[in-house]
Amino acid sequence: MMVHASLRRLGLARSQFGNGGPDMLLDALEAAVGPTGTLMMILGSDYACDWVNRRLVEERAQLLAGTAPFDPRTASVLPEVGWLAEVFRLRRGTMLSSNPSGRFAARGCDAAVLLRDQPWNDYYGPESPLARLCETGGKVLRLGADPNTVTVLHYAEYVARVPNKRRTRWDYLITGASGPEHVWIDCLDDAEGIAEWPEDYFTIITNSYVAEGRARQGRVGLAVSELISAADFVAFGAAWMEQAFG
């Protein structure tokens, strides 16, 4: 089960609940999936030099030279992902993938299966943790999360039969075996989208899917929440993209 949550909408933010809200929620989720279940979250990475990826490709190596290298074992989560993901990352026994752009965390029975051999390029595509989530009958749990945050739709961008998908490149200085190493990643454009569209199409797809009654809905804490079949949602999202962008 892949989790996206807003602590504030749940009523568990520190300003509302005090300390301990994230741990209480994670304890409840682990109890819900049980000893044979698995939890997964997207982490991203808080990379201080991510600004170089807004510069020309030929400038990036020089801009990265001498900066602090990225270490996927210790880097904090991307701030916009939220504090719950950081608490999840730091829990003893949580497994991490090492891709700096598409870094995931998982814990539970099938954590190693989900994270095994994540592709370096196209890290959200075939053989990715998102693909394996779908292949294993996984679910997506939205606990008051914004509709544009459902990461599995990035896998739908790979599945969708759309011509001329936009691609991009991300550059990093990482901790290598013999010192800092400049590397780059090629992938579909998961920042600006695979095609021009006047609105955030992840929001449109998510809201349309929920409106069709294909998600199981309920209230968790103060938040309206949904439990979604990952594979069904990917198929729905890919069909929408094919119609809109094809």
Rosetta silent file (secondary structure, phi, psi, omega in degrees, C-alpha in Angstrom):
SEQUENCE: MMVHASLRRLGLARSQFGNGGPDMLLDALEAAVGPTGTLMMILGSDYACDWVNRRLVEERAQLLAGTAPFDPRTASVLPEVGWLAEVFRLRRGTMLSSNPSGRFAARGCDAAVLLRDQPWNDYYGPESPLARLCETGGKVLRLGADPNTVTVLHYAEYVARVPNKRRTRWDYLITGASGPEHVWIDCLDDAEGIAEWPEDYFTIITNSYVAEGRARQGRVGLAVSELISAADFVAFGAAWMEQAFG
SCORE:     score description
SCORE:     0.000 S_00000001
   1 L     0.000  124.104  178.138    0.000    0.000    0.000 S_00000001
   2 E   -96.163  130.915 -170.505    1.420    3.348   -1.081 S_00000001
   3 E  -111.810  132.316  168.796    0.508    6.191    1.262 S_00000001
   4 E  -125.881  126.436 -174.079   -0.005    9.906    0.569 S_00000001
   5 E  -144.362  147.736  171.049   -1.146   11.919    3.588 S_00000001
   6 L  -110.947  109.321  179.240   -1.660   15.467    4.843 S_00000001
   7 H   -61.068  -35.831 -179.095   -1.050   15.579    8.572 S_00000001
   8 H   -64.971  -45.999 -178.570   -2.735   18.975    8.747 S_00000001
   9 H   -69.578  -27.981  176.683   -5.951   17.766    7.072 S_00000001
  10 H   -74.089  -18.978 -174.386   -5.978   14.668    9.268 S_00000001
  11 L    88.416   17.957 -175.788   -5.704   16.858   12.361 S_00000001
  12 L  -111.616    7.532  175.688   -2.335   15.362   13.288 S_00000001
  13 L   -64.631  155.175 -176.664   -0.019   18.313   12.571 S_00000001
  14 H   -57.824  -37.772 -178.954    2.071   19.417   15.539 S_00000001
  15 H   -68.158  -20.383 -179.007    0.126   22.682   15.825 S_00000001
  16 H   -99.830  -41.245 -167.951   -3.132   20.705   16.122 S_00000001
  17 H  -111.726  -21.113 -171.575   -2.206   17.494   17.877 S_00000001
  18 L    91.169 -167.632 -179.661    1.158   18.088   19.501 S_00000001
  19 L   -72.902  153.504  172.317    4.099   15.719   19.111 S_00000001
  20 L    97.819   -4.770 -179.630    3.654   12.120   18.031 S_00000001
  21 H   -60.316  -48.276 -179.956    1.033   12.437   15.301 S_00000001
  22 H   -60.788  -42.701 -179.658    3.180   10.957   12.487 S_00000001
  23 H   -66.870  -37.552  177.970    4.287    7.989   14.596 S_00000001
  24 H   -63.030  -42.452  179.492    0.732    7.303   15.742 S_00000001
  25 H   -65.195  -44.901 -179.920   -0.458    7.296   12.115 S_00000001
  26 H   -65.071  -37.684  175.960    2.367    5.025   10.953 S_00000001
  27 H   -60.835  -41.777 -179.423    1.729    2.637   13.842 S_00000001
  28 H   -66.984  -39.677  179.429   -1.940    2.458   12.809 S_00000001
  29 H   -66.685  -41.070  178.400   -1.064    1.848    9.154 S_00000001
  30 H   -64.515  -38.503  177.210    1.389   -0.929   10.046 S_00000001
  31 H   -66.262  -35.801 -177.959   -1.251   -2.549   12.210 S_00000001
  32 H   -68.086  -41.875 -179.103   -3.778   -2.267    9.379 S_00000001
  33 H   -80.871  -21.287  175.302   -1.625   -4.016    6.759 S_00000001
  34 L    74.218 -178.681 -174.810   -0.421   -6.590    9.294 S_00000001
  35 L   -67.818  -18.340  178.643    2.698   -8.770    9.236 S_00000001
  36 L   -99.660    3.731 -178.471    2.141   -9.871    5.623 S_00000001
  37 L   -99.592  171.753 -177.731    1.571   -6.328    4.334 S_00000001
  38 E  -141.682  138.523  174.245    3.924   -3.638    3.051 S_00000001
  39 E  -110.462  142.982  178.055    3.862    0.154    3.177 S_00000001
  40 E  -138.551  145.547  175.723    5.578    2.358    0.593 S_00000001
  41 E  -140.175  151.552  170.328    6.042    6.112    0.250 S_00000001
  42 E   -83.529  137.917  179.179    7.716    8.439   -2.220 S_00000001
  43 L  -109.583  -40.418 -166.643   10.525   10.445   -0.625 S_00000001
  44 L    61.304 -163.912 -177.591   12.275   12.417   -3.331 S_00000001
  45 L  -147.901  136.739  173.505   15.417   14.133   -2.059 S_00000001
  46 L   -85.099   88.317 -174.804   16.266   17.429   -0.433 S_00000001
  47 L  -104.931  114.965 -173.089   19.205   18.190   -2.733 S_00000001
  48 L   -61.082  -26.552 -177.046   20.761   21.593   -2.098 S_00000001
  49 L  -101.821   20.569  179.768   22.068   21.880   -5.668 S_00000001
  50 H   -62.102  -20.143  179.524   18.866   20.964   -7.448 S_00000001
  51 H   -61.087  -23.317 -178.490   18.819   24.523   -8.807 S_00000001
  52 H   -66.296  -21.727 -179.100   21.488   23.545  -11.343 S_00000001
  53 H   -74.651   -1.430  171.083   18.860   21.509  -13.187 S_00000001
  54 H   -98.362    4.323  178.733   17.301   24.779  -14.270 S_00000001
  55 L  -105.231  168.413  179.413   20.527   25.712  -16.047 S_00000001
  56 L   -59.767  143.886 -177.779   21.859   24.591  -19.428 S_00000001
  57 H   -56.109  -42.180 -176.348   23.101   20.988  -19.474 S_00000001
  58 H   -68.830  -11.489  178.785   26.596   22.004  -20.614 S_00000001
  59 H   -93.624  -15.330 -164.630   26.953   24.296  -17.564 S_00000001
  60 H   -70.132  -39.904 -178.951   25.991   21.803  -14.891 S_00000001
  61 H   -58.336  -44.165 -179.898   29.235   19.889  -14.346 S_00000001
  62 H   -67.119  -39.206  179.607   31.112   23.097  -13.586 S_00000001
  63 H   -66.547  -32.307 -179.254   28.337   24.378  -11.328 S_00000001
  64 H   -82.023  -21.350 -176.195   28.318   21.117   -9.353 S_00000001
  65 L   -57.461  127.611  177.461   32.106   20.901   -8.985 S_00000001
  66 L    84.110   -1.353  178.240   33.132   21.273   -5.339 S_00000001
  67 L   -83.858  168.157 -179.983   29.600   21.121   -3.929 S_00000001
  68 L   -69.608  126.059 -178.812   28.487   18.695   -1.229 S_00000001
  69 L   -71.169  151.795  178.002   27.722   15.305   -2.848 S_00000001
  70 E   -81.235  134.823  176.067   24.320   13.709   -2.524 S_00000001
  71 L  -123.816  109.998 -176.070   24.097   10.557   -0.380 S_00000001
  72 L   -64.327  -17.471 -178.625   20.795    8.655   -0.778 S_00000001
  73 L   -76.624  -24.487 -173.764   21.343    6.878    2.540 S_00000001
  74 L  -123.527  -11.891 -176.250   21.214   10.081    4.596 S_00000001
  75 L   -65.623  139.327  175.907   19.465   12.768    2.514 S_00000001
  76 L   -69.943  166.039  179.541   16.219   14.146    3.905 S_00000001
  77 L   -72.903  160.121  172.515   13.010   13.878    1.916 S_00000001
  78 L   -59.168  124.495 -173.069   11.926   16.524   -0.558 S_00000001
  79 H   -52.471  -37.567 -177.223   10.261   19.117    1.726 S_00000001
  80 H   -68.381  -16.643  178.176    7.063   19.301   -0.312 S_00000001
  81 H   -69.908  -33.843  173.486    6.502   15.560    0.202 S_00000001
  82 L   114.260  161.304 -174.250    5.865   16.225    3.877 S_00000001
  83 H   -68.988  -31.552  179.810    6.997   15.410    7.394 S_00000001
  84 H   -58.607  -41.385  179.911    5.255   12.029    7.526 S_00000001
  85 H   -64.313  -35.492  178.417    7.577   10.734    4.795 S_00000001
  86 H   -68.216  -40.818  176.268   10.625   11.902    6.741 S_00000001
  87 H   -63.578  -40.505  177.314    9.437   10.097    9.881 S_00000001
  88 H   -61.437  -44.522  179.741    8.788    7.005    7.742 S_00000001
  89 H   -58.941  -39.391 -172.936   12.306    7.234    6.250 S_00000001
  90 H   -84.572   -7.448  179.265   13.909    7.388    9.696 S_00000001
  91 L   -66.402  137.445  178.535   12.039    4.432   11.199 S_00000001
  92 L   -60.174  130.796  178.988   14.272    1.510   12.012 S_00000001
  93 L    95.432   -6.051  177.471   13.898   -1.192    9.366 S_00000001
  94 L   -74.545  133.306  177.631   12.705    1.074    6.556 S_00000001
  95 E   -95.446  143.787 -178.995   14.351    0.249    3.224 S_00000001
  96 E  -120.684  142.773  167.353   15.374    3.020    0.787 S_00000001
  97 L   -85.626  164.187 -169.842   15.942    3.044   -2.944 S_00000001
  98 L  -107.316    1.459 -179.315   19.034    4.921   -4.103 S_00000001
  99 L   -74.099  121.998 -174.937   17.783    6.916   -7.086 S_00000001
 100 L   -67.514  -27.663 -179.727   18.137   10.607   -6.145 S_00000001
 101 L   -84.868  -45.184 -178.734   15.235   11.754   -8.333 S_00000001
 102 L  -115.510   64.360 -177.091   12.739    8.952   -7.673 S_00000001
 103 L   -86.892  128.954  179.338   13.690    7.792   -4.175 S_00000001
 104 E  -115.683  160.857  170.679   11.190    5.516   -2.445 S_00000001
 105 E  -131.298  145.585  178.358   10.981    3.983    1.008 S_00000001
 106 E  -148.057  153.407  175.453    9.200    0.778    1.971 S_00000001
 107 E  -149.165  143.201 -179.700    8.833   -1.426    5.024 S_00000001
 108 E   124.555 -169.051 -170.069    7.132   -4.732    5.534 S_00000001
 109 L   -56.813  -43.880 -174.300    6.949   -8.167    3.967 S_00000001
 110 L  -110.464   23.804 -178.445    7.543   -7.195    0.311 S_00000001
 111 H   -58.122  -45.726 -178.754    9.649   -4.050    0.765 S_00000001
 112 H   -65.162  -35.573  179.106   12.660   -5.601   -0.956 S_00000001
 113 H   -64.558  -43.923 -178.123   10.517   -6.835   -3.850 S_00000001
 114 H   -65.934  -37.790 -172.547    9.078   -3.366   -4.485 S_00000001
 115 H   -95.139   -6.481 -173.106   12.428   -1.568   -4.373 S_00000001
 116 L   -62.743  131.365  170.967   14.628   -4.180   -6.077 S_00000001
 117 L    51.850   45.126  175.490   16.703   -3.007   -9.063 S_00000001
 118 L   -59.363  132.929  179.656   14.954    0.314   -9.578 S_00000001
 119 L   -60.604  146.569  175.478   16.000    1.692  -12.985 S_00000001
 120 L   -74.908  -53.931  171.727   18.462    4.576  -12.944 S_00000001
 121 L   -86.893  154.498  179.700   16.881    6.230  -15.987 S_00000001
 122 L    50.263   52.222 -173.393   13.082    6.254  -16.265 S_00000001
 123 L   -69.023  -12.404  174.299   12.879    5.519  -12.550 S_00000001
 124 L  -102.203    2.568 -173.164    9.054    5.730  -12.587 S_00000001
 125 L   -93.691 -151.196  179.023    8.694    3.468  -15.626 S_00000001
 126 L   -54.931  142.474 -179.042    8.827   -0.309  -16.243 S_00000001
 127 L    70.559    6.674  178.390   10.524   -2.306  -13.438 S_00000001
 128 L   -82.168  167.529  173.402   10.104    0.665  -11.075 S_00000001
 129 H   -56.468  -31.625  178.199    8.557    0.436   -7.590 S_00000001
 130 H   -68.461  -42.285  177.181    5.398    1.940   -9.119 S_00000001
 131 H   -62.014  -42.527 -178.849    5.221   -0.788  -11.766 S_00000001
 132 H   -68.613  -34.099  175.842    5.714   -3.464   -9.107 S_00000001
 133 H   -58.534  -43.261  178.913    3.029   -1.888   -6.931 S_00000001
 134 H   -68.951  -44.241 -176.218    0.585   -2.363   -9.803 S_00000001
 135 H   -64.326  -28.334 -177.220    1.809   -5.846  -10.705 S_00000001
 136 L   -96.403   11.086  178.293    1.376   -7.099   -7.133 S_00000001
 137 L    75.702   26.896 -176.433   -2.179   -5.786   -6.743 S_00000001
 138 L   -69.958  163.763  179.825   -1.134   -2.869   -4.577 S_00000001
 139 E  -117.098  158.494  171.107   -3.328   -0.046   -3.335 S_00000001
 140 E  -115.481  126.398  179.077   -2.881    3.709   -3.026 S_00000001
 141 E  -110.103  116.686  177.796   -4.175    5.283    0.192 S_00000001
 142 E  -103.851  113.662 -179.096   -4.899    9.013    0.049 S_00000001
 143 E  -109.546   82.006  179.850   -5.377   10.499    3.525 S_00000001
 144 L    70.083   11.982 -176.801   -6.447   14.076    2.836 S_00000001
 145 L   -75.321  153.117  176.939   -3.631   14.466    0.298 S_00000001
 146 L   -61.704  146.808 -176.928   -3.857   16.926   -2.581 S_00000001
 147 H   -68.880  -12.657  179.644   -5.166   15.317   -5.797 S_00000001
 148 H   -92.653    9.856 -174.183   -1.985   16.195   -7.717 S_00000001
 149 H  -105.784    7.545 -175.284    0.239   14.117   -5.445 S_00000001
 150 L   -80.758   97.287 -169.484   -0.625   10.569   -6.540 S_00000001
 151 L   -60.433  -29.578 -176.160    2.815    9.453   -7.696 S_00000001
 152 L   -62.047  -18.331  175.562    1.620    6.293   -9.443 S_00000001
 153 H   -66.469  -19.998  173.688    0.269    8.506  -12.242 S_00000001
 154 H   -66.327  -32.762  174.311    3.896    9.006  -13.280 S_00000001
 155 H   -68.114  -37.023  176.033    3.895    5.320  -14.189 S_00000001
 156 H   -59.481  -31.633  177.528    0.728    5.963  -16.213 S_00000001
 157 H   -63.721  -31.681  176.178    2.748    8.517  -18.188 S_00000001
 158 H   -77.354  -37.431 -177.569    5.018    5.667  -19.293 S_00000001
 159 H   -70.884  -36.352 -174.467    2.123    3.303  -20.018 S_00000001
 160 L   -61.049  133.771  177.950    0.134    5.848  -22.045 S_00000001
 161 L   -86.715   83.849 -176.492    0.530    5.545  -25.816 S_00000001
 162 L  -123.965  130.296  179.886    1.212    9.213  -26.466 S_00000001
 163 L   -74.807  151.118  170.451    3.507   10.492  -29.235 S_00000001
 164 L    54.789   46.040  176.165    6.453   12.797  -28.584 S_00000001
 165 L   -62.546  138.711  179.590    6.414   12.646  -24.793 S_00000001
 166 L   -71.960  138.590  177.590    8.598   15.329  -23.269 S_00000001
 167 E  -120.643  165.030 -179.756   11.799   14.112  -21.661 S_00000001
 168 E  -149.005  178.358  179.051   14.302   15.781  -19.382 S_00000001
 169 E  -138.419  134.947  177.134   17.633   15.269  -17.650 S_00000001
 170 E  -115.441  131.398 -179.210   18.545   15.699  -13.976 S_00000001
 171 E  -109.059  143.192 -179.993   22.194   16.173  -12.910 S_00000001
 172 E  -142.372  154.098  162.577   23.701   15.337   -9.516 S_00000001
 173 E  -105.876  116.775 -174.862   27.004   15.141   -7.722 S_00000001
 174 E  -116.314  164.308  175.658   26.750   11.928   -5.718 S_00000001
 175 E   -78.075  109.962 -179.737   28.908   10.053   -3.230 S_00000001
 176 E  -100.148  176.175 -178.077   30.763    7.480   -5.325 S_00000001
 177 L   -62.879  -31.831 -177.838   33.039    4.587   -4.396 S_00000001
 178 L  -117.854   22.119  177.972   36.152    6.693   -5.018 S_00000001
 179 E   125.450 -175.517 -179.474   34.793   10.141   -4.204 S_00000001
 180 E   -59.218  139.903 -175.794   32.260   12.628   -5.575 S_00000001
 181 E  -136.243  128.951  176.897   30.925   11.672   -9.012 S_00000001
 182 E   -82.743  123.196 -179.358   28.933   13.736  -11.510 S_00000001
 183 E  -132.967  165.356  174.152   26.007   11.693  -12.846 S_00000001
 184 E  -144.051  161.811 -175.443   22.786   12.393  -14.700 S_00000001
 185 E  -128.057  131.534  175.322   19.402   10.777  -15.170 S_00000001
 186 E  -106.079  135.434 -176.224   17.255   10.723  -18.324 S_00000001
 187 E  -164.013  169.978  168.763   13.506   10.325  -17.910 S_00000001
 188 E   -61.173  153.115 -176.395   10.090   11.562  -18.915 S_00000001
 189 L   -75.453   95.878 -179.524    9.505   15.106  -17.704 S_00000001
 190 L   -90.961    6.935  175.373    7.897   14.498  -14.315 S_00000001
 191 L   -98.825  -48.027 -177.404    8.242   18.159  -13.334 S_00000001
 192 L  -103.531  -11.738  179.577    6.439   19.960  -16.164 S_00000001
 193 L   103.514  158.474 -175.498    4.523   17.012  -17.629 S_00000001
 194 L   -81.860  -10.511  179.606    4.866   14.850  -20.719 S_00000001
 195 L  -153.445  156.825  175.917    2.744   17.212  -22.841 S_00000001
 196 L   -66.101  132.170  176.814    1.517   20.799  -22.816 S_00000001
 197 L  -153.768  138.518 -172.351   -1.739   21.151  -20.898 S_00000001
 198 L   -70.624  -16.666 -178.851   -3.309   24.313  -19.426 S_00000001
 199 L  -128.406  171.378  174.534   -4.017   22.748  -16.007 S_00000001
 200 L   -71.531  106.212 -172.846   -2.429   20.231  -13.650 S_00000001
 201 H   -74.643  -19.132  173.474   -3.621   17.054  -15.332 S_00000001
 202 H   -63.491  -40.585  178.161   -2.868   14.850  -12.320 S_00000001
 203 H   -62.950  -44.054  179.862   -5.528   16.797  -10.408 S_00000001
 204 H   -61.454  -46.239 -178.075   -8.031   16.380  -13.243 S_00000001
 205 H   -63.592  -46.856 -178.658   -7.395   12.635  -13.499 S_00000001
 206 H   -62.290  -47.975 -179.447   -7.615   12.024   -9.746 S_00000001
 207 H   -63.415  -37.063  178.907  -10.794   14.049   -9.312 S_00000001
 208 H   -66.918  -41.776 -179.831  -12.384   12.345  -12.343 S_00000001
 209 H   -62.098  -46.250 -179.862  -11.494    8.873  -11.035 S_00000001
 210 H   -65.674  -40.091 -178.941  -12.988    9.603   -7.610 S_00000001
 211 H   -63.370  -28.509  177.918  -16.091   11.199   -9.177 S_00000001
 212 L   -78.699   -2.250  177.451  -16.754    7.977  -11.115 S_00000001
 213 L    77.472   22.374 -175.905  -16.963    6.090   -7.825 S_00000001
 214 L   -89.953   -5.109  177.252  -13.975    3.869   -8.546 S_00000001
 215 L  -107.013  150.014  173.122  -12.272    4.600   -5.202 S_00000001
 216 E   -86.139  120.916 -174.451  -13.368    3.392   -1.780 S_00000001
 217 E  -108.983  151.419  176.753  -14.030    6.560    0.228 S_00000001
 218 E  -170.708 -179.242  179.312  -14.217    7.237    3.941 S_00000001
 219 E  -112.034  130.419  175.125  -13.110    9.631    6.643 S_00000001
 220 E  -121.179  118.025 -173.387   -9.849    9.224    8.527 S_00000001
 221 L    60.210 -125.403  179.201   -9.430   11.709   11.347 S_00000001
 222 L   -96.367    1.949 -168.556  -10.650   15.013    9.894 S_00000001
 223 E  -108.249  136.374  166.655   -9.852   14.119    6.294 S_00000001
 224 E   -69.791  130.105 -171.337  -11.894   12.702    3.428 S_00000001
 225 E  -134.679  160.532 -179.374   -9.763    9.806    2.191 S_00000001
 226 E  -136.020  144.163  170.456   -9.665    7.238   -0.604 S_00000001
 227 E  -113.043  124.099 -168.107   -8.345    3.724   -1.100 S_00000001
 228 E  -127.170  139.008  170.489   -7.520    3.112   -4.770 S_00000001
 229 E   -71.896  120.414 -176.735   -6.426    0.126   -6.834 S_00000001
 230 H   -61.057  -45.358 -177.362   -3.041    1.189   -8.231 S_00000001
 231 H   -65.749  -41.323  179.679   -3.375   -0.836  -11.447 S_00000001
 232 H   -66.085  -39.456  179.984   -6.908    0.384  -12.159 S_00000001
 233 H   -66.815  -39.805  177.308   -5.895    3.980  -11.524 S_00000001
 234 H   -63.168  -44.239  178.747   -2.899    3.681  -13.853 S_00000001
 235 H   -61.780  -42.240  178.273   -5.100    2.248  -16.606 S_00000001
 236 H   -63.040  -46.383 -179.236   -7.619    5.062  -16.094 S_00000001
 237 H   -64.875  -41.161  179.893   -4.874    7.711  -16.112 S_00000001
 238 H   -64.379  -40.910  179.021   -3.162    6.301  -19.194 S_00000001
 239 H   -64.105  -39.991  177.978   -6.490    6.237  -21.101 S_00000001
 240 H   -62.457  -44.621  179.928   -7.146    9.845  -20.132 S_00000001
 241 H   -63.456  -40.421  179.394   -3.685   10.898  -21.343 S_00000001
 242 H   -62.561  -39.283  179.715   -4.093    9.055  -24.616 S_00000001
 243 H   -72.218  -41.656 -175.623   -7.362   10.835  -25.293 S_00000001
 244 H   -75.989  -39.431 -172.220   -6.115   14.255  -24.185 S_00000001
 245 H  -103.730  -15.111 -172.734   -2.592   14.180  -25.660 S_00000001
 246 L   -71.556    0.000    0.000   -2.915   11.667  -28.490 S_00000001
